């Protein structure tokens, strides 16, 4: 319970628009009605501040993305020199 805000677009979760369910009762497939962001993109509003959920954030995605780019570049250099 409490107010939940989409970190992508700023939409405030409204029980009345979402089958009268509290945010915590929504299924894992719930998306923001305004921007279609996933439920992991919501944060709980405490006073005037918006907190973040401890879901690991985007760090794993960024690490693997940069790793993939580095491997692609390395393979390209190897291919140019050896093929």
Biopython code that builds the backbone (N, CA, C, O; Angstrom):
import numpy as np
from Bio.PDB.StructureBuilder import StructureBuilder

atoms = [
    (1, "UNK", "N", (0.836, -1.180, 0.000)),
    (1, "UNK", "CA", (0.000, 0.000, 0.000)),
    (1, "UNK", "C", (0.879, 1.241, 0.000)),
    (1, "UNK", "O", (2.061, 1.179, 0.339)),
    (2, "UNK", "N", (0.304, 2.341, -0.375)),
    (2, "UNK", "CA", (1.044, 3.579, -0.505)),
    (2, "UNK", "C", (1.028, 4.024, -1.945)),
    (2, "UNK", "O", (0.468, 3.346, -2.806)),
    (3, "UNK", "N", (1.638, 5.160, -2.211)),
    (3, "UNK", "CA", (1.633, 5.683, -3.577)),
    (3, "UNK", "C", (2.862, 5.193, -4.331)),
    (3, "UNK", "O", (3.989, 5.302, -3.850)),
    (4, "UNK", "N", (2.622, 4.650, -5.523)),
    (4, "UNK", "CA", (3.684, 4.165, -6.394)),
    (4, "UNK", "C", (3.726, 5.029, -7.641)),
    (4, "UNK", "O", (2.684, 5.384, -8.193)),
    (5, "UNK", "N", (4.940, 5.372, -8.087)),
    (5, "UNK", "CA", (5.125, 6.267, -9.228)),
    (5, "UNK", "C", (6.017, 5.580, -10.261)),
    (5, "UNK", "O", (7.028, 4.969, -9.915)),
    (6, "UNK", "N", (5.630, 5.687, -11.529)),
    (6, "UNK", "CA", (6.447, 5.147, -12.616)),
    (6, "UNK", "C", (7.678, 6.038, -12.776)),
    (6, "UNK", "O", (7.552, 7.247, -12.965)),
    (7, "UNK", "N", (8.867, 5.440, -12.700)),
    (7, "UNK", "CA", (10.103, 6.218, -12.829)),
    (7, "UNK", "C", (10.368, 6.644, -14.263)),
    (7, "UNK", "O", (11.194, 7.525, -14.502)),
    (8, "UNK", "N", (9.679, 6.034, -15.222)),
    (8, "UNK", "CA", (9.886, 6.381, -16.625)),
    (8, "UNK", "C", (9.117, 7.643, -16.990)),
    (8, "UNK", "O", (9.686, 8.580, -17.552)),
    (9, "UNK", "N", (7.817, 7.671, -16.668)),
    (9, "UNK", "CA", (6.975, 8.778, -17.130)),
    (9, "UNK", "C", (6.365, 9.612, -16.005)),
    (9, "UNK", "O", (5.785, 10.664, -16.272)),
    (10, "UNK", "N", (6.483, 9.161, -14.743)),
    (10, "UNK", "CA", (5.942, 9.928, -13.631)),
    (10, "UNK", "C", (4.488, 9.633, -13.305)),
    (10, "UNK", "O", (3.903, 10.298, -12.450)),
    (11, "UNK", "N", (3.893, 8.651, -13.968)),
    (11, "UNK", "CA", (2.493, 8.293, -13.722)),
    (11, "UNK", "C", (2.331, 7.786, -12.294)),
    (11, "UNK", "O", (3.098, 6.932, -11.851)),
    (12, "UNK", "N", (1.340, 8.303, -11.570)),
    (12, "UNK", "CA", (1.026, 7.828, -10.226)),
    (12, "UNK", "C", (0.010, 6.707, -10.328)),
    (12, "UNK", "O", (-1.060, 6.883, -10.911)),
    (13, "UNK", "N", (0.342, 5.549, -9.760)),
    (13, "UNK", "CA", (-0.541, 4.391, -9.818)),
    (13, "UNK", "C", (-1.863, 4.733, -9.150)),
    (13, "UNK", "O", (-1.894, 5.250, -8.034)),
    (14, "UNK", "N", (-2.949, 4.439, -9.842)),
    (14, "UNK", "CA", (-4.290, 4.734, -9.349)),
    (14, "UNK", "C", (-5.076, 3.431, -9.292)),
    (14, "UNK", "O", (-5.358, 2.822, -10.324)),
    (15, "UNK", "N", (-5.430, 3.006, -8.073)),
    (15, "UNK", "CA", (-6.179, 1.754, -7.892)),
    (15, "UNK", "C", (-7.450, 1.719, -8.709)),
    (15, "UNK", "O", (-7.804, 0.677, -9.260)),
    (16, "UNK", "N", (-8.145, 2.846, -8.797)),
    (16, "UNK", "CA", (-9.420, 2.901, -9.503)),
    (16, "UNK", "C", (-9.300, 2.574, -10.978)),
    (16, "UNK", "O", (-10.239, 2.048, -11.576)),
    (17, "UNK", "N", (-8.167, 2.875, -11.567)),
    (17, "UNK", "CA", (-7.955, 2.613, -12.991)),
    (17, "UNK", "C", (-7.377, 1.225, -13.248)),
    (17, "UNK", "O", (-7.276, 0.800, -14.399)),
    (18, "UNK", "N", (-7.004, 0.525, -12.199)),
    (18, "UNK", "CA", (-6.295, -0.753, -12.361)),
    (18, "UNK", "C", (-6.989, -1.883, -11.605)),
    (18, "UNK", "O", (-6.381, -2.529, -10.751)),
    (19, "UNK", "N", (-8.244, -2.115, -11.917)),
    (19, "UNK", "CA", (-9.036, -3.226, -11.366)),
    (19, "UNK", "C", (-9.141, -3.195, -9.846)),
    (19, "UNK", "O", (-9.297, -4.244, -9.220)),
    (20, "UNK", "N", (-9.059, -2.015, -9.244)),
    (20, "UNK", "CA", (-9.171, -1.831, -7.789)),
    (20, "UNK", "C", (-8.166, -2.656, -6.990)),
    (20, "UNK", "O", (-8.436, -3.028, -5.848)),
    (21, "UNK", "N", (-7.019, -2.941, -7.581)),
    (21, "UNK", "CA", (-5.973, -3.694, -6.886)),
    (21, "UNK", "C", (-4.903, -2.742, -6.366)),
    (21, "UNK", "O", (-4.557, -1.760, -7.023)),
    (22, "UNK", "N", (-4.379, -3.046, -5.163)),
    (22, "UNK", "CA", (-3.215, -2.316, -4.698)),
    (22, "UNK", "C", (-2.048, -2.666, -5.619)),
    (22, "UNK", "O", (-2.052, -3.726, -6.245)),
    (23, "UNK", "N", (-1.058, -1.790, -5.707)),
    (23, "UNK", "CA", (0.075, -2.039, -6.600)),
    (23, "UNK", "C", (0.744, -3.375, -6.272)),
    (23, "UNK", "O", (1.127, -4.121, -7.172)),
    (24, "UNK", "N", (0.881, -3.670, -4.977)),
    (24, "UNK", "CA", (1.542, -4.899, -4.545)),
    (24, "UNK", "C", (0.786, -6.151, -4.982)),
    (24, "UNK", "O", (1.370, -7.234, -5.036)),
    (25, "UNK", "N", (-0.503, -6.021, -5.294)),
    (25, "UNK", "CA", (-1.326, -7.165, -5.700)),
    (25, "UNK", "C", (-1.295, -7.404, -7.208)),
    (25, "UNK", "O", (-1.816, -8.414, -7.680)),
    (26, "UNK", "N", (-0.697, -6.499, -7.961)),
    (26, "UNK", "CA", (-0.648, -6.648, -9.418)),
    (26, "UNK", "C", (0.241, -7.829, -9.806)),
    (26, "UNK", "O", (1.177, -8.177, -9.086)),
    (27, "UNK", "N", (-0.060, -8.431, -10.935)),
    (27, "UNK", "CA", (0.748, -9.551, -11.428)),
    (27, "UNK", "C", (2.087, -9.027, -11.957)),
    (27, "UNK", "O", (2.258, -7.828, -12.177)),
    (28, "UNK", "N", (3.024, -9.945, -12.154)),
    (28, "UNK", "CA", (4.360, -9.560, -12.638)),
    (28, "UNK", "C", (4.304, -8.965, -14.042)),
    (28, "UNK", "O", (5.217, -8.240, -14.437)),
    (29, "UNK", "N", (3.257, -9.255, -14.795)),
    (29, "UNK", "CA", (3.140, -8.745, -16.157)),
    (29, "UNK", "C", (2.499, -7.375, -16.256)),
    (29, "UNK", "O", (2.248, -6.893, -17.361)),
    (30, "UNK", "N", (2.227, -6.733, -15.124)),
    (30, "UNK", "CA", (1.585, -5.418, -15.132)),
    (30, "UNK", "C", (2.492, -4.392, -15.802)),
    (30, "UNK", "O", (3.702, -4.378, -15.576)),
    (31, "UNK", "N", (1.896, -3.533, -16.631)),
    (31, "UNK", "CA", (2.629, -2.453, -17.301)),
    (31, "UNK", "C", (1.973, -1.120, -16.986)),
    (31, "UNK", "O", (0.770, -1.060, -16.729)),
    (32, "UNK", "N", (2.751, -0.065, -17.006)),
    (32, "UNK", "CA", (2.243, 1.285, -16.784)),
    (32, "UNK", "C", (1.208, 1.610, -17.859)),
    (32, "UNK", "O", (1.478, 1.438, -19.048)),
    (33, "UNK", "N", (0.016, 2.082, -17.451)),
    (33, "UNK", "CA", (-1.006, 2.399, -18.444)),
    (33, "UNK", "C", (-0.631, 3.577, -19.349)),
    (33, "UNK", "O", (-1.197, 3.733, -20.431)),
    (34, "UNK", "N", (0.310, 4.397, -18.912)),
    (34, "UNK", "CA", (0.666, 5.586, -19.686)),
    (34, "UNK", "C", (1.817, 5.338, -20.657)),
    (34, "UNK", "O", (1.752, 5.766, -21.809)),
    (35, "UNK", "N", (2.886, 4.642, -20.203)),
    (35, "UNK", "CA", (4.068, 4.476, -21.063)),
    (35, "UNK", "C", (4.420, 3.016, -21.341)),
    (35, "UNK", "O", (5.384, 2.743, -22.056)),
    (36, "UNK", "N", (3.665, 2.088, -20.796)),
    (36, "UNK", "CA", (3.877, 0.638, -20.952)),
    (36, "UNK", "C", (5.166, 0.151, -20.301)),
    (36, "UNK", "O", (5.675, -0.911, -20.660)),
    (37, "UNK", "N", (5.702, 0.915, -19.347)),
    (37, "UNK", "CA", (6.877, 0.467, -18.602)),
    (37, "UNK", "C", (6.508, -0.686, -17.687)),
    (37, "UNK", "O", (5.374, -0.759, -17.213)),
    (38, "UNK", "N", (7.449, -1.590, -17.431)),
    (38, "UNK", "CA", (7.174, -2.757, -16.595)),
    (38, "UNK", "C", (7.004, -2.353, -15.136)),
    (38, "UNK", "O", (7.338, -1.235, -14.744)),
    (39, "UNK", "N", (6.478, -3.282, -14.338)),
    (39, "UNK", "CA", (6.236, -2.979, -12.926)),
    (39, "UNK", "C", (7.550, -2.750, -12.170)),
    (39, "UNK", "O", (7.537, -2.134, -11.104)),
    (40, "UNK", "N", (8.686, -3.233, -12.700)),
    (40, "UNK", "CA", (9.973, -2.984, -12.055)),
    (40, "UNK", "C", (10.389, -1.526, -12.176)),
    (40, "UNK", "O", (11.312, -1.090, -11.488)),
    (41, "UNK", "N", (9.733, -0.779, -13.027)),
    (41, "UNK", "CA", (10.059, 0.632, -13.223)),
    (41, "UNK", "C", (9.282, 1.545, -12.279)),
    (41, "UNK", "O", (9.354, 2.767, -12.403)),
    (42, "UNK", "N", (8.541, 0.965, -11.340)),
    (42, "UNK", "CA", (7.809, 1.757, -10.358)),
    (42, "UNK", "C", (8.627, 1.891, -9.086)),
    (42, "UNK", "O", (9.394, 0.997, -8.730)),
    (43, "UNK", "N", (8.457, 3.016, -8.406)),
    (43, "UNK", "CA", (9.117, 3.247, -7.127)),
    (43, "UNK", "C", (8.084, 3.777, -6.147)),
    (43, "UNK", "O", (7.140, 4.464, -6.537)),
    (44, "UNK", "N", (8.266, 3.457, -4.883)),
    (44, "UNK", "CA", (7.331, 3.895, -3.857)),
    (44, "UNK", "C", (7.625, 5.342, -3.480)),
    (44, "UNK", "O", (8.775, 5.721, -3.256)),
    (45, "UNK", "N", (6.568, 6.138, -3.414)),
    (45, "UNK", "CA", (6.706, 7.548, -3.053)),
    (45, "UNK", "C", (6.569, 7.675, -1.542)),
    (45, "UNK", "O", (5.587, 7.224, -0.953)),
    (46, "UNK", "N", (7.567, 8.293, -0.929)),
    (46, "UNK", "CA", (7.568, 8.508, 0.514)),
    (46, "UNK", "C", (7.688, 10.003, 0.741)),
    (46, "UNK", "O", (8.747, 10.590, 0.514)),
    (47, "UNK", "N", (6.602, 10.618, 1.189)),
    (47, "UNK", "CA", (6.574, 12.069, 1.317)),
    (47, "UNK", "C", (6.684, 12.695, -0.051)),
    (47, "UNK", "O", (5.884, 12.392, -0.936)),
    (48, "UNK", "N", (7.665, 13.568, -0.243)),
    (48, "UNK", "CA", (7.894, 14.183, -1.549)),
    (48, "UNK", "C", (9.005, 13.491, -2.324)),
    (48, "UNK", "O", (9.362, 13.926, -3.419)),
    (49, "UNK", "N", (9.556, 12.415, -1.762)),
    (49, "UNK", "CA", (10.664, 11.712, -2.398)),
    (49, "UNK", "C", (10.184, 10.394, -2.987)),
    (49, "UNK", "O", (9.277, 9.755, -2.455)),
    (50, "UNK", "N", (10.798, 10.005, -4.077)),
    (50, "UNK", "CA", (10.494, 8.720, -4.703)),
    (50, "UNK", "C", (11.682, 7.809, -4.464)),
    (50, "UNK", "O", (12.798, 8.107, -4.889)),
    (51, "UNK", "N", (11.439, 6.682, -3.775)),
    (51, "UNK", "CA", (12.495, 5.711, -3.510)),
    (51, "UNK", "C", (12.676, 4.788, -4.688)),
    (51, "UNK", "O", (11.938, 4.856, -5.670)),
    (52, "UNK", "N", (13.656, 3.932, -4.582)),
    (52, "UNK", "CA", (13.875, 2.950, -5.646)),
    (52, "UNK", "C", (13.709, 1.554, -5.072)),
    (52, "UNK", "O", (13.935, 1.324, -3.885)),
    (53, "UNK", "N", (13.316, 0.638, -5.922)),
    (53, "UNK", "CA", (13.183, -0.753, -5.504)),
    (53, "UNK", "C", (14.556, -1.404, -5.585)),
    (53, "UNK", "O", (15.378, -1.036, -6.424)),
    (54, "UNK", "N", (14.797, -2.365, -4.716)),
    (54, "UNK", "CA", (16.080, -3.054, -4.685)),
    (54, "UNK", "C", (16.003, -4.305, -5.550)),
    (54, "UNK", "O", (16.019, -5.428, -5.045)),
    (55, "UNK", "N", (15.919, -4.096, -6.857)),
    (55, "UNK", "CA", (15.792, -5.219, -7.789)),
    (55, "UNK", "C", (17.075, -5.456, -8.573)),
    (55, "UNK", "O", (17.081, -6.238, -9.524)),
    (56, "UNK", "N", (18.157, -4.794, -8.191)),
    (56, "UNK", "CA", (19.417, -4.961, -8.909)),
    (56, "UNK", "C", (19.674, -3.847, -9.907)),
    (56, "UNK", "O", (20.803, -3.671, -10.363)),
    (57, "UNK", "N", (18.640, -3.096, -10.250)),
    (57, "UNK", "CA", (18.796, -1.983, -11.164)),
    (57, "UNK", "C", (19.215, -2.400, -12.560)),
    (57, "UNK", "O", (18.977, -3.532, -12.979)),
    (58, "UNK", "N", (19.831, -1.490, -13.265)),
    (58, "UNK", "CA", (20.235, -1.731, -14.646)),
    (58, "UNK", "C", (21.692, -2.161, -14.772)),
    (58, "UNK", "O", (22.164, -2.407, -15.882)),
    (59, "UNK", "N", (22.411, -2.257, -13.658)),
    (59, "UNK", "CA", (23.837, -2.582, -13.723)),
    (59, "UNK", "C", (24.117, -3.881, -14.475)),
    (59, "UNK", "O", (24.990, -3.883, -15.343)),
    (60, "UNK", "N", (23.422, -4.993, -14.188)),
    (60, "UNK", "CA", (23.727, -6.223, -14.938)),
    (60, "UNK", "C", (23.502, -6.068, -16.444)),
    (60, "UNK", "O", (24.273, -6.600, -17.242)),
    (61, "UNK", "N", (22.468, -5.355, -16.828)),
    (61, "UNK", "CA", (22.182, -5.146, -18.246)),
    (61, "UNK", "C", (23.308, -4.346, -18.889)),
    (61, "UNK", "O", (23.779, -4.695, -19.972)),
    (62, "UNK", "N", (23.742, -3.274, -18.227)),
    (62, "UNK", "CA", (24.806, -2.438, -18.778)),
    (62, "UNK", "C", (26.125, -3.197, -18.873)),
    (62, "UNK", "O", (26.839, -3.082, -19.870)),
    (63, "UNK", "N", (26.449, -3.967, -17.845)),
    (63, "UNK", "CA", (27.706, -4.722, -17.845)),
    (63, "UNK", "C", (27.739, -5.706, -19.010)),
    (63, "UNK", "O", (28.720, -5.766, -19.751)),
    (64, "UNK", "N", (26.661, -6.478, -19.169)),
    (64, "UNK", "CA", (26.637, -7.461, -20.256)),
    (64, "UNK", "C", (26.562, -6.787, -21.626)),
    (64, "UNK", "O", (27.095, -7.316, -22.601)),
    (65, "UNK", "N", (25.911, -5.634, -21.710)),
    (65, "UNK", "CA", (25.849, -4.919, -22.988)),
    (65, "UNK", "C", (27.235, -4.443, -23.409)),
    (65, "UNK", "O", (27.646, -4.654, -24.550)),
    (66, "UNK", "N", (27.956, -3.801, -22.490)),
    (66, "UNK", "CA", (29.300, -3.330, -22.812)),
    (66, "UNK", "C", (30.240, -4.506, -23.077)),
    (66, "UNK", "O", (31.102, -4.432, -23.952)),
    (67, "UNK", "N", (30.069, -5.591, -22.318)),
    (67, "UNK", "CA", (30.873, -6.789, -22.564)),
    (67, "UNK", "C", (30.622, -7.352, -23.955)),
    (67, "UNK", "O", (31.557, -7.754, -24.646)),
    (68, "UNK", "N", (29.359, -7.381, -24.362)),
    (68, "UNK", "CA", (29.011, -7.869, -25.697)),
    (68, "UNK", "C", (29.592, -6.997, -26.791)),
    (68, "UNK", "O", (30.069, -7.503, -27.807)),
    (69, "UNK", "N", (29.553, -5.686, -26.590)),
    (69, "UNK", "CA", (30.128, -4.762, -27.576)),
    (69, "UNK", "C", (31.638, -4.979, -27.668)),
    (69, "UNK", "O", (32.195, -5.023, -28.764)),
    (70, "UNK", "N", (32.300, -5.115, -26.518)),
    (70, "UNK", "CA", (33.752, -5.330, -26.518)),
    (70, "UNK", "C", (34.113, -6.630, -27.231)),
    (70, "UNK", "O", (35.068, -6.665, -28.007)),
    (71, "UNK", "N", (33.356, -7.700, -26.973)),
    (71, "UNK", "CA", (33.631, -8.976, -27.645)),
    (71, "UNK", "C", (33.385, -8.883, -29.145)),
    (71, "UNK", "O", (34.131, -9.467, -29.931)),
    (72, "UNK", "N", (32.359, -8.161, -29.547)),
    (72, "UNK", "CA", (32.069, -7.992, -30.971)),
    (72, "UNK", "C", (33.202, -7.246, -31.672)),
    (72, "UNK", "O", (33.620, -7.631, -32.764)),
    (73, "UNK", "N", (33.695, -6.189, -31.049)),
    (73, "UNK", "CA", (34.810, -5.426, -31.621)),
    (73, "UNK", "C", (36.066, -6.290, -31.686)),
    (73, "UNK", "O", (36.776, -6.293, -32.692)),
    (74, "UNK", "N", (36.337, -7.031, -30.595)),
    (74, "UNK", "CA", (37.520, -7.898, -30.574)),
    (74, "UNK", "C", (37.433, -8.959, -31.665)),
    (74, "UNK", "O", (38.426, -9.234, -32.339)),
    (75, "UNK", "N", (36.267, -9.552, -31.845)),
    (75, "UNK", "CA", (36.100, -10.556, -32.900)),
    (75, "UNK", "C", (36.280, -9.926, -34.278)),
    (75, "UNK", "O", (36.882, -10.535, -35.163)),
    (76, "UNK", "N", (35.770, -8.721, -34.467)),
    (76, "UNK", "CA", (35.927, -8.029, -35.743)),
    (76, "UNK", "C", (37.383, -7.771, -36.071)),
    (76, "UNK", "O", (37.810, -7.969, -37.208)),
    (77, "UNK", "N", (38.143, -7.333, -35.089)),
    (77, "UNK", "CA", (39.578, -7.090, -35.292)),
    (77, "UNK", "C", (40.291, -8.398, -35.614)),
    (77, "UNK", "O", (41.117, -8.449, -36.525)),
    (78, "UNK", "N", (39.974, -9.456, -34.869)),
    (78, "UNK", "CA", (40.576, -10.763, -35.130)),
    (78, "UNK", "C", (40.234, -11.245, -36.541)),
    (78, "UNK", "O", (41.102, -11.751, -37.252)),
    (79, "UNK", "N", (38.979, -11.088, -36.941)),
    (79, "UNK", "CA", (38.542, -11.552, -38.262)),
    (79, "UNK", "C", (39.256, -10.804, -39.379)),
    (79, "UNK", "O", (39.643, -11.409, -40.379)),
    (80, "UNK", "N", (39.434, -9.496, -39.221)),
    (80, "UNK", "CA", (40.120, -8.701, -40.247)),
    (80, "UNK", "C", (41.571, -9.149, -40.383)),
    (80, "UNK", "O", (42.098, -9.198, -41.495)),
    (81, "UNK", "N", (42.213, -9.471, -39.287)),
    (81, "UNK", "CA", (43.630, -9.852, -39.316)),
    (81, "UNK", "C", (43.871, -11.308, -39.693)),
    (81, "UNK", "O", (44.954, -11.634, -40.179)),
    (82, "UNK", "N", (42.913, -12.181, -39.491)),
    (82, "UNK", "CA", (43.149, -13.616, -39.681)),
    (82, "UNK", "C", (42.341, -14.257, -40.799)),
    (82, "UNK", "O", (42.592, -15.417, -41.126)),
    (83, "UNK", "N", (41.415, -13.582, -41.380)),
    (83, "UNK", "CA", (40.610, -14.200, -42.438)),
    (83, "UNK", "C", (40.882, -13.593, -43.783)),
    (83, "UNK", "O", (40.284, -14.003, -44.778)),
]
sb = StructureBuilder()
sb.init_structure("model")
sb.init_model(0)
sb.init_chain("A")
sb.init_seg("    ")
for serial, (resi, resn, name, xyz) in enumerate(atoms, 1):
    if name == "N":
        sb.init_residue(resn, " ", resi, " ")
    sb.init_atom(name, np.array(xyz, "f"), 0.0, 1.0, " ", f" {name:<3s}", serial, name[0])
structure = sb.get_structure()
